[in-house]
Amino acid sequence: MTNEHTGHSAEMFKDYPDIITIIDLQAMLHIGRNAAYKLLQDNSIVSIRVGKKYIIPKASVASFITEGVQK
């Protein structure tokens, strides 16, 4: 990942906290609930599951997007 991609992703999501919720993920990617949970369950976006709750680092969403751009 280049600095150009990293900087752009950081700017794109600057209004979100470092740890986001599933609702934040949906808003960031403009996707529905089922699509968001599928990304987490497939490990397309790195997260930690604690009980029924997902802990999602904002950086993992940025990585998901930049990896898609590079393909």
Residue frames relative to the residue before (quaternion, step in Angstrom):
aa qw qx qy qz dx dy dz
M 1.0000 0.0000 0.0000 0.0000 0.00 0.00 0.00
T 0.3252 -0.7629 0.5274 0.1845 3.55 -0.78 1.00
N 0.6518 -0.5096 0.3855 0.4086 3.53 -1.27 0.32
E 0.5890 0.5811 -0.3620 0.4294 3.57 1.10 -0.69
H 0.6862 0.4641 -0.2793 0.4855 3.59 0.91 -0.93
T 0.6418 0.5312 -0.3235 0.4487 3.58 0.96 -0.84
G 0.6795 0.4972 -0.2910 0.4543 3.58 0.86 -0.94
H 0.6556 0.5101 -0.3098 0.4627 3.55 0.96 -0.86
S 0.6594 0.5032 -0.3102 0.4646 3.61 0.93 -0.84
A 0.6446 0.5159 -0.3235 0.4623 3.57 0.98 -0.83
E 0.6575 0.5013 -0.3020 0.4745 3.58 0.99 -0.79
M 0.6373 0.5586 -0.3177 0.4254 3.56 1.00 -0.87
F 0.8008 0.2704 -0.1171 0.5214 3.61 0.96 -0.84
K 0.2577 0.8221 -0.4834 0.1552 3.61 1.18 0.41
D 0.6658 0.5243 -0.3038 0.4353 3.62 1.12 -0.55
Y 0.6410 0.5135 -0.3195 0.4727 3.58 1.28 -0.13
P 0.5249 -0.6248 0.4637 0.3451 3.62 -1.11 0.59
D 0.6744 -0.5066 0.3530 0.4049 3.60 -1.26 0.28
I 0.7324 0.2395 -0.1613 0.6166 3.58 1.18 -0.58
I 0.1217 -0.8302 0.5434 0.0272 3.56 -0.61 1.14
T 0.4521 -0.6574 0.5356 0.2768 3.53 -1.35 0.30
I 0.6838 -0.4523 0.3623 0.4434 3.55 -1.29 0.10
I 0.6238 0.5349 -0.3344 0.4615 3.59 1.07 -0.70
D 0.6279 0.5147 -0.3257 0.4845 3.59 1.04 -0.78
L 0.6348 0.5391 -0.3251 0.4480 3.58 0.95 -0.88
Q 0.6435 0.5208 -0.3164 0.4632 3.55 0.95 -0.88
A 0.6807 0.4857 -0.2872 0.4672 3.58 0.92 -0.90
M 0.6509 0.5383 -0.3160 0.4321 3.58 0.95 -0.88
L 0.7858 0.3211 -0.1492 0.5071 3.56 0.95 -0.91
H 0.3534 -0.7539 0.4782 0.2794 3.58 1.32 -0.08
I 0.4755 0.6401 -0.4476 0.4048 3.54 0.87 1.06
G 0.5646 -0.6089 0.4478 0.3315 3.53 -1.29 0.28
R 0.7358 -0.4376 0.3070 0.4157 3.50 -1.37 0.16
N 0.6788 0.4954 -0.3023 0.4498 3.60 0.83 -0.95
A 0.6525 0.5078 -0.3160 0.4653 3.59 0.97 -0.82
A 0.6374 0.5289 -0.3254 0.4563 3.59 1.01 -0.79
Y 0.6791 0.4741 -0.2965 0.4755 3.59 0.87 -0.91
K 0.6190 0.5424 -0.3494 0.4478 3.62 1.03 -0.69
L 0.6369 0.5253 -0.3268 0.4600 3.62 0.98 -0.80
L 0.6748 0.4826 -0.2910 0.4765 3.56 1.02 -0.78
Q 0.6793 0.4946 -0.2919 0.4568 3.58 0.93 -0.88
D 0.6826 0.4651 -0.2749 0.4921 3.60 1.12 -0.65
N 0.3897 -0.7302 0.4528 0.3317 3.59 1.33 -0.16
S 0.2916 0.7400 -0.5388 0.2776 3.57 1.10 0.68
I 0.7328 0.1764 -0.1144 0.6472 3.53 1.23 -0.65
V 0.4235 -0.7274 0.4874 0.2322 3.55 -0.69 1.15
S 0.1412 0.7739 -0.6059 0.1184 3.55 -0.93 0.94
I 0.3149 -0.6948 0.6057 0.2265 3.52 -1.36 0.17
R 0.2302 -0.7716 0.5772 0.1355 3.54 -0.88 0.90
V 0.0430 -0.7677 0.6390 -0.0214 3.54 -0.84 1.09
G 0.7960 -0.0820 0.0000 0.5997 3.54 -0.23 1.29
K 0.7783 -0.2627 0.2270 0.5232 3.56 -0.67 -1.11
K 0.6329 0.5602 -0.3062 0.4380 3.56 1.30 -0.14
Y 0.2838 -0.7360 0.5901 0.1722 3.55 -1.12 0.75
I 0.1846 -0.7281 0.6502 0.1146 3.54 -1.10 0.84
I 0.0514 -0.8324 0.5494 -0.0516 3.54 -0.46 1.27
P 0.3015 -0.7410 0.5663 0.1982 3.61 -0.63 1.04
K 0.5291 -0.6351 0.4615 0.3221 3.57 -0.93 0.90
A 0.6115 0.5750 -0.3446 0.4203 3.59 1.05 -0.73
S 0.6381 0.5282 -0.3445 0.4417 3.61 1.05 -0.64
V 0.6109 0.5204 -0.3502 0.4831 3.60 1.13 -0.55
A 0.6440 0.5129 -0.3138 0.4730 3.57 0.97 -0.85
S 0.6467 0.5116 -0.3160 0.4693 3.60 1.00 -0.79
F 0.6174 0.5512 -0.3295 0.4543 3.57 1.01 -0.83
I 0.6903 0.4699 -0.2800 0.4735 3.57 0.91 -0.88
T 0.6962 0.4717 -0.2979 0.4518 3.60 0.81 -0.90
E 0.6052 0.5313 -0.3591 0.4717 3.61 1.11 -0.59
G 0.6480 0.5162 -0.3096 0.4666 3.58 1.03 -0.76
V 0.6391 0.5243 -0.3133 0.4674 3.57 1.08 -0.74
Q 0.6902 0.4981 -0.2793 0.4444 3.57 1.00 -0.83
K 0.5937 0.5975 -0.3693 0.3925 3.62 1.16 -0.44
